[in-house]
Amino acid sequence: MVPSRYVLCLEISVCIPFVSHLSCVFESDAILGECADQIGDTKLHPPTKRDRWESHGTRLDYYGHDNEYTYYDSKVLADLNIEGQGPLWLPHEMRVESFMGQRVTKKDGSPTGYHFHNFFMSTEEIIFKYATYGHADKKARKKKSIRYIHDDLMMAVMCTLGKHTEKTESSFESIAGTSRPIYYLNEEARQARHSLWQDIVRKDAENATRNEVKAKVDPTPATDGNQEHKSLTSSKSHWDSSKSAVLGLASGYPRYVYEGFVGSLRATGFAGHIILAIAKDAPVDVVSYLGEQNVTMKYVEKAEKCTYNGTIGEQGKPIDMQKSSEWKCPKDYPDYKITWARFLYYRDWLNDCPSCTDGVMLTDVRDAFFQRDPFVTAVERNQVHPLM
């Protein structure tokens, strides 16, 4: 069992020919649900102090950051007469926090898994990632080559050029132990990805040389790409983002969930419609926040009598929707369970929105975050269907 305070996780970056760039992951094969946020019991594992949004963000010093719990013990647990417990882990904490140097491997020393880095199809996508994703580098677009954007990219480029270091493997077969990334067990897949990455590196080098020559001839400074972004956002030949709509069913969540979803979407510059279904008795702070973000709030009420009973339970019998605490039917569409009825609501809400004339995105809310205006991306990819 993994103690509530300690999730075993250590990541080591390596470069493997034919793969571009992978990270070996030495971590527990499973983390107890009782230790995870949204699953574990907050009465046994009280929330800690964080640097933003109170219930989100990074743990503060001495409140669990870098495995130091002095203030958490004395200022949180002590008041509740609890000893030895720790706060529940958010998903990102399971990867970035330190866990007393513990490391889990298989019996032969192999890592327990791999995850991909920079699995992108072009130089432009890689630059966009580093310029906009988490811990964004605002200067990424100005770097003369992708190799100078981040150490991971430098290692991947050097590996492709055959310049290996102590952190890189000389070949796919040289990976220690028996665990190797399943996707690349197929030699054809390895060769295809390697060829693509070589092509990306070659084109990037050619572009860097061309820009260097151009700079000597025409010293006009290069733009950072924002002008292109603005022109796409205001494009009249494709979707108009300001007339597009994002819809979701988001009932019963705390404020920080809406901040993650709505906040990240508005942060991309999206000025279109956000239409969300929320609980009729939603907390005041939730309603206030959504109002500030110009979100259209819709209220979905539970049906007094549900006429849908088509969901089969664990014992093979239809679930009584009247008695079920999990499955519900909405008042307006009692013939459908809510997971299906939401699409009827989406239709109704769009019909009630005369200015929702362009793109439409239907999405989950709790686990969705935005890194770019989705309708701008659709324009760039020449997506013509108005529904995502």
Secondary structure as GFF3:
##gff-version 3
##sequence-region A 1 388
A	DSSP	beta_strand	9	14	.	.	.	ID=ss1
A	DSSP	beta_strand	22	27	.	.	.	ID=ss2
A	DSSP	three_ten_helix	33	35	.	.	.	ID=ss3
A	DSSP	beta_strand	50	52	.	.	.	ID=ss4
A	DSSP	beta_strand	56	59	.	.	.	ID=ss5
A	DSSP	alpha_helix	70	71	.	.	.	ID=ss6
A	DSSP	pi_helix	72	77	.	.	.	ID=ss7
A	DSSP	three_ten_helix	78	80	.	.	.	ID=ss8
A	DSSP	alpha_helix	93	96	.	.	.	ID=ss9
A	DSSP	beta_strand	113	116	.	.	.	ID=ss10
A	DSSP	alpha_helix	123	132	.	.	.	ID=ss11
A	DSSP	three_ten_helix	140	142	.	.	.	ID=ss12
A	DSSP	three_ten_helix	146	148	.	.	.	ID=ss13
A	DSSP	alpha_helix	151	160	.	.	.	ID=ss14
A	DSSP	three_ten_helix	172	174	.	.	.	ID=ss15
A	DSSP	three_ten_helix	182	185	.	.	.	ID=ss16
A	DSSP	alpha_helix	187	217	.	.	.	ID=ss17
A	DSSP	alpha_helix	226	233	.	.	.	ID=ss18
A	DSSP	three_ten_helix	241	243	.	.	.	ID=ss19
A	DSSP	beta_strand	245	249	.	.	.	ID=ss20
A	DSSP	alpha_helix	255	267	.	.	.	ID=ss21
A	DSSP	beta_strand	273	278	.	.	.	ID=ss22
A	DSSP	alpha_helix	284	292	.	.	.	ID=ss23
A	DSSP	beta_strand	295	299	.	.	.	ID=ss24
A	DSSP	alpha_helix	338	351	.	.	.	ID=ss25
A	DSSP	beta_strand	360	362	.	.	.	ID=ss26
A	DSSP	alpha_helix	374	380	.	.	.	ID=ss27
###
